[in-house]
Amino acid sequence: MDELYYIVFLPIVSGIILFAFPERIRLVKGIIALLISVISLFFSIRLYSFTPGIVNLDFFSPVFSGNPLIYSLLQGMAKFSYFNIDALSKFITLAICSFAVLLSIYSLGYITRKTYIRNYYPYFIIALGLSTGAALTDHLLLFIGFWGALGLTLYKLIEGIDEGSSSAAKKTLIIIGSSDGIMILGIGIIWKVYGTFSMSMLDIPTSYPILVGAFLALLTGSFTKAGAFPFHTWIPDYTQHAPASSSAYLPASLDKLLGIYFLARICTDMFILSQGLILLLLIVGVMTIIFAVMMALVQHNYKRLLGYHAVSQVGYMVVGFGLGTPLGIAGGLFHMINNALYKSGLFLSAGNVERRTGCDDLDELGGLSGAMPVTFISALICALAISGVPPLNGFASKWLIYQGIIDFGKTPGLANQLWFLWLGLAVVGSALTLASFIKYISGIFLGRKREELKEVREVNITMWLPVSIITILCLGFGVLASRVIVPKLIMPAAGDFSYIGIWNSTAVSLLIIVSIILGILIYLAGNIRNFRIKDSFIGGEILQDQVSFSVVEYYKTIREFRLFRIIYDRAEKKWFDLYDLSRRLTLAFSKWLSLAHSGVLTSYAIWVFIGIVIMLIILI
């Protein structure tokens, strides 16, 4: 199947070749990256014409049959090169390539001398090839190879120009790398017990501790890549310090798609989940929703705010797959692609604002809706989509998950009987998301424009066009959800199901459009010009030009609640950051061990004697 060469290996090889191109022709490198992305997208669409099945690539080994060394090497590689072309892998591959095209267009305008990262475009298309490889491969060893190498591109697509960005890059690499090591342990257990690395041949019960351990090891890798609690802490740091194009490309799109894709694989294809593991997934899912959105509410840095929301939305997907029903799985998959859409749109909108203003703090912005109308409308629609406002795509996928939770509660089991808890927390999370994005939109685009922002203008077409396309997709995926998107794209990957609630996305969308038009007509029919405007009169002084309000200050009230204050204080001290906790524990342990290095020969002799005694006791 030649399509796989163009989808997986062409981007990787092209990226390696691009390293030889000088940095001064970055625009040429960007155009080449765009062309490679378009080629990959074209062949990912062609995958839908093939019958599902397992495909083996021989890496052109017959061509080298005359050279025994190369031939044997390629034959050895062919043993690992099994790819699974099914509905789920097709869907994920199409999504990955689509985002690569949109973000490569955006990068042409965004990546300039001021924001340029060395070898940005080579790493960009290498990440594309690695992502599609991980989504298509059926061999666990080849999968972990693609998956692990992708962590390096994540590290290289953030420039370590200061202490903050260097620390974020290092933290990302260590957390992702550690989770990859845990995944290798899980893969080793599977090989030891079942003697195969083929994901499609596995159907593992979770009734034995060692198999539960294998599941948890793979789950750790999935949660870390997707950004689920408690392995999420790298995402807010990364999005705060990375360029907007990198944040939209990896944490918001590719990593999220791959992390949830692998969660779907292990929960629906590779393992049979016990009631305890289902309960675990649902608890982690709702904790991810609530904890992350509560942290987003009090953020001043809008890029960090978006980072926490990238984490919060993962919780809905985890809940959907934790349900294990076709309705829940469909909701999780649909929310996965919807989240990648509106989160990318939000990150790119934030990149537009940062490019024109140079600010990333909500306290320093405001009133940009007139100066940046396309960015404002795109950010507003994406914010409404992530908040679950109909008829946008975020509501459609959340509605599926809500229905799945209700349907899940009809069957026996402890997790099933707690359906009202999962549903209530998911709905509360959606409401808090809306509250958080009122802060985001108001702080950047509404209110009074600062004097220093009067010269701000809209970005160029290469930056606003991808955001506009994503915005249209958010609307289209919501309006066409029940008639086109779910039956044509989601059901083939999740399985057939029937709705338990009433939802016709097209009819509801038409009703909403009609109501908006009627509202506009009523407004225009009134005497809209006959109103009075007066300046504020405070203490005998006219202060209209000086009076304003701070959205950030209003949300500080949430932080002052006694229980919330305790939690937020602990969060600021990184009590819930596994990376920081591990670092402090390691340093403390190292300090304790350093006490043994006193420089006295007698002390060293005693330590050696104690060590020998312990070893003898263990051996005996």
Residue, then its C-alpha position, 0 to 999 in steps of 0.5 A: m500500500d503505497e499510501l502509507y509511504y506518503i503519509v508516514f515516511l515521506p514527512i519523516v524523510s523530508g524533515i530530515i532532508l530539510f535540516a540541510f537547508p539554511e535557516r535564512i530561507r525559512l519561507v522556502k522550508g515553510i512552503i515545502a512543509l506545507l506541500i508535504s502536509v497537503i500530500s499527506l492529507f491527500f493520501s489520508i483521504r485515499l485511505y477511506s477507499f481501502t478495505p479495513g485490514i492489516v498491511n505489511l510493508d517490506f520497505f522495498s526489500p526486493v529491490f536490494s535482494g542482490n545485497p545480502l546485508i541490506y536485504s536482511l536488514l530490510q527483511g528484519m524491519a519488515k517484521f515490525s512494519y504491520f499497519n492496521i487500516d481500520a475506521l479508527s486509524k483512518f479517522i485519526t490519520l485524516a484529522i492529524c493531516s488536516f491540522a498539519v495543513l492548517l497549522s503549516i499555513y498559519s506558521l507561514g505568517y506567524i513564524t518570523r525572525k522574532t518568533y523563529i525556532r531553529n529547525y522549526y519546519p523540519y521538526f514540524i513535518i517529522a512530528l506529522g510523520l511520527s503521529t500518523g505512524a503511531a496512529l496506523t501501526d499495529h505493532l506495539l514496538l513500532f508504535i512506541g518508537f513513533w510515540g517516543a520520538l514524537g516527545l523529542t519534537l515536542y521538546k524541540l518546538i519550544e525555544g529555550i530563550d529564557e529560564g521559563s521556556s527552558s524549564a517548560a521544555k525540560k519538564t515536558l521532556i522528562i514527564i513524557g519520557s518517563s511515561d514512555g518508560i512506563m509504557i515499555l514496561g506494560i508492553g513487556i508484560i504483554w509480550k511475556v504473557y501473550g507472546t505478541f506485539s500485535m494490538s489487533m490480536l489482543d483481548i486481555p482480561t483485567s482480572y489478574p494483577i499483572l494484567v491490570g499493571a500492564f493496563l495501568a502502564l499503558l494508561t499512564g502513557s495515554f493520560t500523559k500524552a493527552g494531558a489527563f489528571p494527574f499527569h497534566t502539569w506539563i501542558p499549562d507550562y508548555t502553552q504559556h512559554a511555547p509559540a502559539s503555532s507549537s501549542a496549537y499543533l502538539p498539545a492542542s491537536l496531535d498529542k491530544l488526538l494520539g493520547i485519546y486514540f491510544l486510550a480508545r485502543i486500550c479500552t475498546d480493543m486491547f483490554i476487557l475492563s473490570q468494574g474497578l477500572i471503569l470506576l477509576l476512569l470515571i473518577v479520573g475523568v471528572m477530576t480532570i474536568i473540575f480541577a483543571v477548569m477551576m485552575a483556569l478560572v483564576q489565571h491571568n495569563y491567557k495562554r496558561l488559561l487555555g492550557y488548563h482548558a486543554v486539560s479539562q476537556v480531556g476529562y470528558m473524553v476519559v468519561g466517554f471511554g470509561l463508560g465503555t458503551p457505543l454511545g459513550i465511546a462515540g461521544g469520546l471520539f467526537h469530543m476528541i476531534n471537536n476539542a482539537l478544532y476549537k482548542s486549535g482555534l483558541f490558541l491561534s486566536a491567542g497567537n494573533v493577539e500576542r503577535r499584534t500586542g506583545c502581551d499575554d496578560l489579561d490585565e494589559l488588554g481589552g477592547l480589541s474586538g473592533a481592531m481585530p474583528v476576524t480574530f474576535i469572531s473566531a475566538l468567540i465562536c470557539a469559546l462558545a463551542i468549548s463551553g457547550v453552547p448549541p448549535l456548535n460542535g462542543f455541545a453536540s459531543k457533550w450531549l452524546i456523552y451526557q446521553g451515554i452517562i444516563d444510558f450507563g446508569k441503567t445497568p447494574g454496578l457501583a460505577n453505573q449507580l453513581w451516574f448522577l454524580w458523573l453527569g452532574l460534575a460534567v455539566v458543572g464543568s461545562a458551566l465553569t468553562l463558560a464562566s472562564f471564557i467570559k473572562y477570556i473574551s471580555g478581558i481581551f476583546l471587550g471593555r475599553k481599549r488602552e491607549e497603548l493598543k490604539e494602533v493594533r490591527e488585524v493580522n495578515i491572511t495567512m494567520w486569520l484564514p486557518v483560524s476562520i476555517i477552524t471556526i467554520l468547521c466548529l459550526g459545521f460539525g455542530v450543525l451537521a452532527s446528527r445527520v452527517i458527522v456522527p453517522k459518517l465519521i464517528m459510528p464506523a469507528a465507535g460502532d452503531f448506537s441509537y440516541i436515547g434523547i431527542w436531538n436534531s442538530t440541523a433543525v435546532s440550528l435553523l431555529i437558532i438562526v431564525s431567532i437571531i434574525l428576528g432579534i436583529l429585525i426587532y432591534l432595527a425596527g425600534n428607535i435605536r438612534n434615540f438614546r442618550i449618552k452621558d459621561s460618568f459623574i463621580g464626586g463632581e468629576i467627569l471620569q468616563d475616560q478613566v473609568s474601567f473594570s477589571v475582569v481579572e479582579y472580579y474572578k479573584t473572588i472565587r479564589e478567596f473562598r475558604l476551601f478554594r483558597i486552601i486548594y489554590d495555595r497548595a496548587e501554587k506551591k505545586w502540591f499537585d504537580l507530580y514532576d515537582l513532587s518527584r524532583r523534591l523527593t529526589l533532591a531530599f533523598s540525594k541529600w540524605l545519601s550525601l550524609a553517608h559521604s563523610g570522608v571518613l574511611t571507617s564510615y565507608a567500611i561500615w556502610v559496605f559491611i551493612g550492604i553485604v549483610i543485607m545482600l546475604i539476607i536477601l540471597i539466603 
